[in-house]
Amino acid sequence: MAHHSFEHTTHHGSGSGVATLSELVGRSEPRPGRPSAATVVEEDGVKVVAFEFHEGDELHEHAAPHPALIQVVRGSVDFQLPEGPVQLRPGQVLHLTEGLLHAVKALEPTTLSVTLLLH
């Protein structure tokens, strides 16, 4: 299992599996150089995690533990993928297959919604 350098807190869903994108911003406060993560929903095969980054924060190369959908809620990030870099902005979604190596760098203060497909 890869080591990730970020703070993580957990908030379980309400049973309905409903969360608004505005609820994701500010779920946890990153430290400079260290992104933070908070679980927003974890129910029936799906886990949604909000990641908060300061400008310049990075997650070094690691493998996706499950298939995932990455959505930028605010800010922008560079994803380093095997086929090259991809810049994501609000409204864009990136699909990562299980095991795909990638790295992330925030270009400005950023909130990401990461939906892990656990089944």
CYANA upper distance limits for C-alpha pairs under 8 A (distance plus 0.5 A):
  2 ALA  CA     62 HIS  CA      6.86
  2 ALA  CA     63 ALA  CA      7.95
  4 HIS  CA     59 LEU  CA      7.47
  4 HIS  CA     60 HIS  CA      8.27
  5 SER  CA     34 ARG  CA      6.78
  5 SER  CA     35 PRO  CA      7.76
  5 SER  CA     59 LEU  CA      7.47
  6 PHE  CA     30 PRO  CA      8.25
  6 PHE  CA     34 ARG  CA      5.81
  6 PHE  CA     35 PRO  CA      5.31
  6 PHE  CA     36 SER  CA      5.27
  6 PHE  CA     37 ALA  CA      7.15
  7 GLU  CA     30 PRO  CA      7.58
  7 GLU  CA     34 ARG  CA      7.83
  7 GLU  CA     35 PRO  CA      7.08
  7 GLU  CA     36 SER  CA      4.72
  7 GLU  CA     37 ALA  CA      6.26
  8 HIS  CA     28 SER  CA      8.41
  8 HIS  CA     36 SER  CA      6.23
  8 HIS  CA     37 ALA  CA      4.95
  8 HIS  CA     38 ALA  CA      5.83
  8 HIS  CA     39 THR  CA      8.24
  9 THR  CA     28 SER  CA      7.92
  9 THR  CA     37 ALA  CA      6.84
  9 THR  CA     38 ALA  CA      5.06
  9 THR  CA     39 THR  CA      6.92
 10 THR  CA     38 ALA  CA      5.86
 10 THR  CA     39 THR  CA      5.13
 10 THR  CA     40 VAL  CA      7.61
 11 HIS  CA     38 ALA  CA      7.38
 11 HIS  CA     39 THR  CA      5.82
 11 HIS  CA     40 VAL  CA      5.92
 11 HIS  CA     41 VAL  CA      7.43
 12 HIS  CA     39 THR  CA      7.42
 12 HIS  CA     40 VAL  CA      6.77
 12 HIS  CA     41 VAL  CA      5.93
 12 HIS  CA     42 GLU  CA      6.30
 13 GLY  CA     17 GLY  CA      6.33
 13 GLY  CA     18 VAL  CA      8.09
 13 GLY  CA     40 VAL  CA      6.91
 13 GLY  CA     41 VAL  CA      4.90
 13 GLY  CA     42 GLU  CA      6.50
 13 GLY  CA     43 GLU  CA      7.45
 14 SER  CA     18 VAL  CA      8.10
 14 SER  CA     41 VAL  CA      8.45
 15 GLY  CA     43 GLU  CA      7.97
 17 GLY  CA     41 VAL  CA      6.77
 17 GLY  CA     42 GLU  CA      8.42
 17 GLY  CA     43 GLU  CA      7.41
 18 VAL  CA     41 VAL  CA      8.39
 19 ALA  CA     23 GLU  CA      7.21
 19 ALA  CA     40 VAL  CA      7.91
 19 ALA  CA     41 VAL  CA      8.03
 20 THR  CA     24 LEU  CA      7.66
 21 LEU  CA     25 VAL  CA      7.89
 21 LEU  CA     73 VAL  CA      7.15
 22 SER  CA     73 VAL  CA      8.46
 23 GLU  CA     27 ARG  CA      7.84
 24 LEU  CA     40 VAL  CA      7.88
 24 LEU  CA     50 ALA  CA      6.18
 24 LEU  CA     73 VAL  CA      8.33
 24 LEU  CA    111 THR  CA      7.88
 24 LEU  CA    113 SER  CA      7.77
 25 VAL  CA     50 ALA  CA      8.07
 25 VAL  CA     52 GLU  CA      8.05
 25 VAL  CA     73 VAL  CA      8.08
 25 VAL  CA     74 ARG  CA      8.45
 25 VAL  CA    111 THR  CA      6.56
 26 GLY  CA     52 GLU  CA      7.71
 27 ARG  CA     37 ALA  CA      8.31
 27 ARG  CA     38 ALA  CA      6.64
 27 ARG  CA     50 ALA  CA      7.47
 27 ARG  CA     52 GLU  CA      8.34
 28 SER  CA     36 SER  CA      6.61
 28 SER  CA     37 ALA  CA      6.98
 28 SER  CA     38 ALA  CA      6.74
 28 SER  CA     51 PHE  CA      8.47
 28 SER  CA     52 GLU  CA      7.29
 29 GLU  CA     36 SER  CA      6.79
 29 GLU  CA     52 GLU  CA      7.26
 30 PRO  CA     34 ARG  CA      6.41
 30 PRO  CA     35 PRO  CA      5.35
 30 PRO  CA     36 SER  CA      5.17
 30 PRO  CA     52 GLU  CA      6.44
 30 PRO  CA     53 PHE  CA      6.54
 30 PRO  CA     54 HIS  CA      7.25
 31 ARG  CA     35 PRO  CA      7.10
 31 ARG  CA     36 SER  CA      7.97
 31 ARG  CA     54 HIS  CA      8.22
 32 PRO  CA     54 HIS  CA      6.87
 32 PRO  CA     57 ASP  CA      7.64
 33 GLY  CA     54 HIS  CA      7.64
 33 GLY  CA     56 GLY  CA      7.56
 33 GLY  CA     57 ASP  CA      5.26
 33 GLY  CA     58 GLU  CA      7.52
 34 ARG  CA     53 PHE  CA      7.86
 34 ARG  CA     54 HIS  CA      8.46
 34 ARG  CA     57 ASP  CA      6.56
 34 ARG  CA     58 GLU  CA      7.78
 35 PRO  CA     51 PHE  CA      7.23
 35 PRO  CA     52 GLU  CA      6.08
 35 PRO  CA     53 PHE  CA      5.22
 35 PRO  CA     54 HIS  CA      7.53
 35 PRO  CA     57 ASP  CA      6.71
 35 PRO  CA     58 GLU  CA      7.69
 35 PRO  CA     59 LEU  CA      8.10
 36 SER  CA     51 PHE  CA      6.11
 36 SER  CA     52 GLU  CA      5.76
 36 SER  CA     53 PHE  CA      7.34
 37 ALA  CA     49 VAL  CA      6.91
 37 ALA  CA     50 ALA  CA      6.01
 37 ALA  CA     51 PHE  CA      4.89
 37 ALA  CA     52 GLU  CA      6.85
 38 ALA  CA     49 VAL  CA      6.02
 38 ALA  CA     50 ALA  CA      5.79
 38 ALA  CA     51 PHE  CA      7.15
 39 THR  CA     47 LYS  CA      7.69
 39 THR  CA     48 VAL  CA      6.44
 39 THR  CA     49 VAL  CA      4.82
 39 THR  CA     50 ALA  CA      6.83
 40 VAL  CA     47 LYS  CA      8.08
 40 VAL  CA     48 VAL  CA      5.93
 40 VAL  CA     49 VAL  CA      6.02
 40 VAL  CA     50 ALA  CA      7.14
 41 VAL  CA     46 VAL  CA      8.02
 41 VAL  CA     47 LYS  CA      6.03
 41 VAL  CA     48 VAL  CA      5.55
 41 VAL  CA     49 VAL  CA      7.73
 42 GLU  CA     46 VAL  CA      6.31
 42 GLU  CA     47 LYS  CA      4.80
 42 GLU  CA     48 VAL  CA      6.93
 43 GLU  CA     47 LYS  CA      6.99
 45 GLY  CA    117 LEU  CA      6.59
 45 GLY  CA    118 LEU  CA      5.13
 45 GLY  CA    119 HIS  CA      5.82
 46 VAL  CA    115 THR  CA      7.35
 46 VAL  CA    116 LEU  CA      6.25
 46 VAL  CA    117 LEU  CA      5.52
 46 VAL  CA    118 LEU  CA      6.07
 46 VAL  CA    119 HIS  CA      8.28
 47 LYS  CA    115 THR  CA      6.20
 47 LYS  CA    116 LEU  CA      5.59
 47 LYS  CA    117 LEU  CA      7.29
 47 LYS  CA    118 LEU  CA      7.71
 48 VAL  CA    113 SER  CA      7.20
 48 VAL  CA    114 VAL  CA      6.05
 48 VAL  CA    115 THR  CA      4.91
 48 VAL  CA    116 LEU  CA      6.77
 49 VAL  CA    113 SER  CA      6.37
 49 VAL  CA    114 VAL  CA      5.62
 49 VAL  CA    115 THR  CA      6.98
 50 ALA  CA    111 THR  CA      7.19
 50 ALA  CA    112 LEU  CA      6.13
 50 ALA  CA    113 SER  CA      5.28
 50 ALA  CA    114 VAL  CA      6.82
 51 PHE  CA    111 THR  CA      6.05
 51 PHE  CA    112 LEU  CA      5.53
 51 PHE  CA    113 SER  CA      7.02
 51 PHE  CA    114 VAL  CA      8.03
 52 GLU  CA    109 PRO  CA      8.14
 52 GLU  CA    110 THR  CA      6.36
 52 GLU  CA    111 THR  CA      5.19
 52 GLU  CA    112 LEU  CA      7.14
 53 PHE  CA     57 ASP  CA      6.21
 53 PHE  CA     58 GLU  CA      8.43
 53 PHE  CA    106 ALA  CA      6.74
 53 PHE  CA    108 GLU  CA      8.38
 53 PHE  CA    109 PRO  CA      6.09
 53 PHE  CA    110 THR  CA      5.58
 53 PHE  CA    111 THR  CA      6.92
 54 HIS  CA    106 ALA  CA      7.30
 54 HIS  CA    108 GLU  CA      6.92
 54 HIS  CA    109 PRO  CA      4.99
 54 HIS  CA    110 THR  CA      7.07
 55 GLU  CA    106 ALA  CA      5.77
 55 GLU  CA    107 LEU  CA      5.85
 55 GLU  CA    108 GLU  CA      4.46
 55 GLU  CA    109 PRO  CA      5.29
 55 GLU  CA    110 THR  CA      7.84
 56 GLY  CA    105 LYS  CA      6.63
 56 GLY  CA    106 ALA  CA      5.64
 56 GLY  CA    107 LEU  CA      6.37
 56 GLY  CA    108 GLU  CA      7.33
 57 ASP  CA    105 LYS  CA      6.28
 57 ASP  CA    106 ALA  CA      6.00
 58 GLU  CA    103 ALA  CA      7.93
 58 GLU  CA    104 VAL  CA      5.96
 58 GLU  CA    105 LYS  CA      4.87
 58 GLU  CA    106 ALA  CA      6.96
 59 LEU  CA    103 ALA  CA      6.14
 59 LEU  CA    104 VAL  CA      5.58
 59 LEU  CA    105 LYS  CA      7.08
 60 HIS  CA    102 HIS  CA      8.29
 60 HIS  CA    103 ALA  CA      5.49
 60 HIS  CA    104 VAL  CA      7.18
 61 GLU  CA    101 LEU  CA      6.75
 61 GLU  CA    102 HIS  CA      5.58
 61 GLU  CA    103 ALA  CA      4.72
 61 GLU  CA    104 VAL  CA      8.14
 62 HIS  CA    101 LEU  CA      5.82
 62 HIS  CA    102 HIS  CA      6.18
 62 HIS  CA    103 ALA  CA      6.97
 63 ALA  CA     98 GLU  CA      7.98
 63 ALA  CA     99 GLY  CA      5.32
 63 ALA  CA    100 LEU  CA      5.64
 63 ALA  CA    101 LEU  CA      4.80
 63 ALA  CA    102 HIS  CA      6.86
 64 ALA  CA     68 ALA  CA      7.84
 64 ALA  CA     96 LEU  CA      7.39
 64 ALA  CA     97 THR  CA      7.46
 64 ALA  CA     98 GLU  CA      5.75
 64 ALA  CA     99 GLY  CA      5.33
 64 ALA  CA    100 LEU  CA      5.91
 64 ALA  CA    101 LEU  CA      7.06
 64 ALA  CA    102 HIS  CA      8.11
 65 PRO  CA     98 GLU  CA      6.27
 65 PRO  CA     99 GLY  CA      6.50
 66 HIS  CA     97 THR  CA      7.49
 66 HIS  CA     98 GLU  CA      4.99
 66 HIS  CA     99 GLY  CA      7.53
 66 HIS  CA    116 LEU  CA      6.47
 66 HIS  CA    117 LEU  CA      6.63
 66 HIS  CA    118 LEU  CA      6.70
 67 PRO  CA     95 HIS  CA      7.98
 67 PRO  CA     96 LEU  CA      6.18
 67 PRO  CA     97 THR  CA      5.07
 67 PRO  CA     98 GLU  CA      4.96
 67 PRO  CA     99 GLY  CA      8.48
 67 PRO  CA    116 LEU  CA      6.47
 67 PRO  CA    117 LEU  CA      5.96
 67 PRO  CA    118 LEU  CA      8.01
 68 ALA  CA     95 HIS  CA      6.31
 68 ALA  CA     96 LEU  CA      5.61
 68 ALA  CA     97 THR  CA      7.07
 68 ALA  CA     98 GLU  CA      7.95
 68 ALA  CA    114 VAL  CA      7.07
 68 ALA  CA    115 THR  CA      5.86
 68 ALA  CA    116 LEU  CA      4.99
 68 ALA  CA    117 LEU  CA      6.45
 69 LEU  CA     93 VAL  CA      6.98
 69 LEU  CA     94 LEU  CA      6.13
 69 LEU  CA     95 HIS  CA      5.14
 69 LEU  CA     96 LEU  CA      6.82
 69 LEU  CA    114 VAL  CA      6.29
 69 LEU  CA    115 THR  CA      5.59
 69 LEU  CA    116 LEU  CA      7.22
 70 ILE  CA     93 VAL  CA      5.94
 70 ILE  CA     94 LEU  CA      5.50
 70 ILE  CA     95 HIS  CA      6.88
 70 ILE  CA     96 LEU  CA      8.20
 70 ILE  CA    112 LEU  CA      7.24
 70 ILE  CA    113 SER  CA      6.31
 70 ILE  CA    114 VAL  CA      5.18
 70 ILE  CA    115 THR  CA      7.00
 71 GLN  CA     90 PRO  CA      7.66
 71 GLN  CA     91 GLY  CA      7.32
 71 GLN  CA     92 GLN  CA      6.39
 71 GLN  CA     93 VAL  CA      5.09
 71 GLN  CA     94 LEU  CA      7.08
 71 GLN  CA    112 LEU  CA      6.18
 71 GLN  CA    113 SER  CA      5.59
 71 GLN  CA    114 VAL  CA      7.01
 72 VAL  CA     76 SER  CA      7.29
 72 VAL  CA     77 VAL  CA      8.49
 72 VAL  CA     88 LEU  CA      7.14
 72 VAL  CA     89 ARG  CA      6.20
 72 VAL  CA     90 PRO  CA      5.11
 72 VAL  CA     91 GLY  CA      6.83
 72 VAL  CA     92 GLN  CA      6.90
 72 VAL  CA     93 VAL  CA      7.66
 72 VAL  CA    110 THR  CA      7.94
 72 VAL  CA    111 THR  CA      6.69
 72 VAL  CA    112 LEU  CA      5.15
 72 VAL  CA    113 SER  CA      6.81
 73 VAL  CA     89 ARG  CA      8.48
 73 VAL  CA     90 PRO  CA      5.75
 73 VAL  CA     91 GLY  CA      7.51
 73 VAL  CA    110 THR  CA      7.95
 73 VAL  CA    111 THR  CA      5.89
 73 VAL  CA    112 LEU  CA      6.12
 73 VAL  CA    113 SER  CA      7.14
 74 ARG  CA     89 ARG  CA      7.83
 74 ARG  CA     90 PRO  CA      6.01
 74 ARG  CA    109 PRO  CA      8.19
 74 ARG  CA    110 THR  CA      5.80
 74 ARG  CA    111 THR  CA      5.78
 74 ARG  CA    112 LEU  CA      7.81
 75 GLY  CA     89 ARG  CA      6.89
 75 GLY  CA     90 PRO  CA      7.19
 75 GLY  CA    106 ALA  CA      8.30
 75 GLY  CA    107 LEU  CA      7.89
 75 GLY  CA    108 GLU  CA      6.17
 75 GLY  CA    109 PRO  CA      6.09
 75 GLY  CA    110 THR  CA      4.67
 75 GLY  CA    111 THR  CA      7.09
 76 SER  CA     87 GLN  CA      7.57
 76 SER  CA     88 LEU  CA      6.08
 76 SER  CA     89 ARG  CA      5.17
 76 SER  CA     90 PRO  CA      7.52
 76 SER  CA    106 ALA  CA      6.66
 76 SER  CA    107 LEU  CA      6.08
 76 SER  CA    108 GLU  CA      6.64
 76 SER  CA    109 PRO  CA      8.14
 76 SER  CA    110 THR  CA      6.47
 77 VAL  CA     87 GLN  CA      6.21
 77 VAL  CA     88 LEU  CA      5.93
 77 VAL  CA     89 ARG  CA      7.46
 77 VAL  CA    104 VAL  CA      7.14
 77 VAL  CA    105 LYS  CA      5.99
 77 VAL  CA    106 ALA  CA      4.85
 77 VAL  CA    107 LEU  CA      5.77
 77 VAL  CA    108 GLU  CA      8.00
 77 VAL  CA    110 THR  CA      7.80
 78 ASP  CA     85 PRO  CA      6.99
 78 ASP  CA     86 VAL  CA      6.17
 78 ASP  CA     87 GLN  CA      4.95
 78 ASP  CA     88 LEU  CA      6.90
 78 ASP  CA    104 VAL  CA      6.24
 78 ASP  CA    105 LYS  CA      5.73
 78 ASP  CA    106 ALA  CA      6.97
 78 ASP  CA    107 LEU  CA      7.51
 79 PHE  CA     85 PRO  CA      6.07
 79 PHE  CA     86 VAL  CA      5.62
 79 PHE  CA     87 GLN  CA      6.69
 79 PHE  CA     88 LEU  CA      8.00
 79 PHE  CA    102 HIS  CA      7.10
 79 PHE  CA    103 ALA  CA      6.18
 79 PHE  CA    104 VAL  CA      5.21
 79 PHE  CA    105 LYS  CA      7.20
 80 GLN  CA     84 GLY  CA      6.50
 80 GLN  CA     85 PRO  CA      4.95
 80 GLN  CA     86 VAL  CA      6.98
 80 GLN  CA    102 HIS  CA      5.86
 80 GLN  CA    103 ALA  CA      5.52
 80 GLN  CA    104 VAL  CA      6.85
 81 LEU  CA     85 PRO  CA      6.21
 81 LEU  CA     86 VAL  CA      7.79
 81 LEU  CA    100 LEU  CA      8.48
 81 LEU  CA    101 LEU  CA      7.11
 81 LEU  CA    102 HIS  CA      5.44
 81 LEU  CA    103 ALA  CA      7.56
 82 PRO  CA    101 LEU  CA      7.42
 82 PRO  CA    102 HIS  CA      7.70
 88 LEU  CA     92 GLN  CA      6.65
 88 LEU  CA     93 VAL  CA      8.17
 88 LEU  CA     94 LEU  CA      8.43
 96 LEU  CA    100 LEU  CA      6.88
106 ALA  CA    110 THR  CA      6.83
